[in-house]
């Protein structure tokens, strides 16, 4: 669910960047930023912590 929300936020960011007439490369950056922000906000909204992320890489 978090990945889906991140992807949706990223797609919206790309659309907004395209409508604003952004330079080449900026829409891709906007997608990455939107993906990360959407994922993190949903994760935190359901009570996820940064320790959960750290535990994934141990």
N, C-alpha and C positions, 0 to 999 in steps of 0.2 A: 504494500500500500504506500509506503514511504517513497519507493522508487517511482511508482506511478505518479504520485503528487509532485515529486521532483521533476519528472519528465514533463508533466503538464505545465509547471511553472517555467521550465526552460523554454518550451515551445511558445508560451505567451511572451516571454522576454525576446525571443527571436523575432516574432511578429512585430512587436513594438519597435525593435531596433530597425527592422526593415522599413516600417512606416515613417520612422524619423529620418530615413536616408543615411543610415550609418555607413561608414567606410567598410570595405571588405575585411573580414576577420572579426569585426565587432559583434555581429550576430552570433557567431560561434562562442565568443567570450560571454555574451549575454546568456546563451543557453547554459553554459557551465555554471555561471553564477546563479541563475534561476534554479537549476537542478539542485545545487548544494543548499541554497536557501530553503527551497521547498521541502527537501528531505529533512533538514535540521529542524525546521519549524514543526513539521508533523511528528518527528521523533520526540522532540521536547514536549509537544502537546499531549502525547500519550504517556508522559512520565519517564521518558528515556533520559539517561544521564551520560556524561562524557566517559564515565568509568565503563559503561557498557561497550562503548567503542574501543576503549583500550583493551578490554578483555577479549575482543575478537582477534587481536593481533598477538596474543601471548601464546 
